[in-house]
Amino acid sequence: MDILKAATDWAKAELFSTPFFMLFGMAFLVASIGFWQLGKTEMARAYIIPTLVAGCLLLIIGLGLFFTNKSRITQFEKAYHTDAAAFVASELERAEATLKEYNTIVFTAIPLIIVVCALVLVFVPTPGWRASMITTIAMLVVILLVDGTAHARIDGYNKQLLAAEKELKK
């Protein structure tokens, strides 16, 4: 098993998926501009700021993850060639911590926030609150979609790391 190839493949797959945050961020920004230019009703005008904020947040998330994972590709090779066992141990620790974060944040906190936003949406009829809650739900759904696939990838990578750790201990 070539764990360096597995690590590099994982990072490259992340490089492919993180631009989806940026793509959705741009879509939110375009929607914000559309509401600003074309919105005639109070409800349409209420979407300007929430979609602008959501778009900026998704762009920041996407850019941050993209550059982080891009730099990891070269770091992986250096770390692996320096000390393969230490590389596997550190990557295993990072992957397990990331999996715990996904379970806590992505698969527990985000659905709870969506439920709270839906309740606010039902009970607070003002356009500003409704636009904010609908936009928040939409942004969180985007995060769930992208991070759901990222969770599957890092889970597979974690299993490869565990196998590599066993192999190195032999």
TALIN-V72309 format. One record per run of one state. SS is the DSSP state (@ for helix, = for strand, . for the rest). FROM is the first residue (numbers start at 1). TO is the last residue. If there is no record, write none. Layout:
SS/FROM/TO
SS/FROM/TO
This chain:
./1/2
@/3/38
./39/41
@/42/82
./83/83
@/84/123
./124/126
@/127/169
./170/170
